[in-house]
Amino acid sequence: METPPAGPAPPDAECPRCGTPYAPGQEYCLECGLRLPARTVVTSLSSGWRRRVRWYPGDWIWPALAALVVAAIATGVVVAATWGHGNGSTIVATGPTRTGTVTTVGTTTPTSTPTERTTSTTSTAAPPPSPQQPSAVTGPIAWPAGKNGFTVVLESIPTTSGRAAALDRARAALRAGLKDVGILDSSRYPSLHAGYYVVFSGIYASNVDATSAASSAKASGYADAYPAAVTS
């Protein structure tokens, strides 16, 4: 049986301008006269493209695809390296610990168990400070019976206002720091005007001493203080 003759080999490439196939080694397109490009890898790739797809974007597609492939490979390498460093862990293999008993003939060494010493510290809380007691204010004094002398008159309260009002004024004088503050009824002493409770400070033997004490009383806030004689 005779073998049919082989058909003509398919052309290697097509003209970039008109798409007419041309044979290897052909310099010019027989259809449009274009000088054909030299045979390169890009030429072979473009020819293969045209044999499958009529539309061909141009030779720039191959460098672009190569750059895209290189970028994808580089990205994969970076991701793999980052993943490897991030998830890396060190595994330490430990063997079982064997516990054995060593017996020494003729010598017995007792095993002492360390005992934790606990020191109990008892803290005694200090008692709270006692509230400060206010200093006691000595109450108003009375003029000694049958005593003649001099004093400092701080205030004169009419007897119609009551002894309680005079008592309050006398206590106020004591809180102000005056000494020997007392109350006397002026009606019982001829040297004083009758009808008043006299709030006085001090019992002096001379008018000079009483005058000096009156100056101190004025400095303490009793501007109307004055010395006076008290006679029975």
Order of alpha helices (4+ residues) and beta strands (2+ residues): beta-beta-alpha-alpha-beta-beta-alpha-beta-beta-alpha-beta
